[in-house]
Amino acid sequence: MALLLHVSLQKSLSLDIESLPISFRFLVAIVVATGALTVASSKKELGLLAGTFLFGLGVLELALQVAG
C-alpha cells in the first residue's frame, strides 16, 4: 500500500521532492524570526532566542539522522 501511494505521489507532484525540505526550513526560519522579533525587547534577548532555536533545530536534525 505504501509503495502504491509513493508511486502515485511521484506521478502527481510536479515539484522535486528532494528540494522541499530546504524550502520548508527557510519558511520555518522566517516564521520563527518574525516571532522572535516581535517578542524580544533587546538585542540580547533576540540573540538568546535565535541561539536557542538554532540549537534545538540542530538537535532535532541530529535525532532525525540517528533515527533513520
C-alpha positions in Angstrom: 0.0 0.0 0.0 2.8 2.4 0.9 4.6 1.7 -2.3 1.5 2.4 -4.4 1.0 5.7 -2.5 4.6 6.6 -3.1 4.4 5.9 -6.8 1.2 7.8 -7.2 2.6 10.8 -5.3 5.6 10.8 -7.6 3.4 11.0 -10.7 1.0 13.6 -9.3 3.6 16.1 -7.9 5.4 18.3 -10.3 7.9 19.5 -7.7 11.1 17.7 -6.9 10.7 16.0 -3.5 14.3 16.5 -2.6 14.1 20.3 -2.8 11.1 20.6 -0.4 12.8 20.2 3.0 15.2 23.2 2.3 12.3 25.5 1.3 10.4 24.4 4.4 13.4 25.2 6.6 13.5 28.7 5.2 9.8 29.2 5.7 10.1 27.9 9.3 13.1 30.2 9.9 11.2 33.2 8.6 8.2 32.5 10.8 10.4 32.0 13.9 12.5 35.1 13.2 9.3 37.1 12.8 8.0 35.8 16.1 11.3 36.4 17.8 11.5 40.0 16.6 8.1 40.7 18.0 8.8 39.1 21.4 12.4 40.2 22.1 12.7 43.6 23.7 16.5 43.9 23.3 19.3 42.5 21.1 20.5 40.2 23.9 17.0 38.6 24.1 16.9 38.3 20.3 20.3 36.6 20.3 19.2 34.2 23.1 16.0 33.3 21.3 17.9 32.8 18.0 20.6 30.7 19.6 18.0 28.5 21.4 16.1 28.0 18.1 19.3 27.0 16.2 20.4 24.7 19.0 17.0 23.0 19.0 17.0 22.7 15.3 20.4 21.1 15.3 19.3 18.6 18.0 16.2 17.8 16.0 18.2 17.2 12.8 20.7 15.1 14.7 17.9 13.0 16.2 16.3 12.5 12.8 19.6 11.4 11.3 20.2 8.9 14.1 16.6 7.6 13.9 17.0 7.0 10.2 
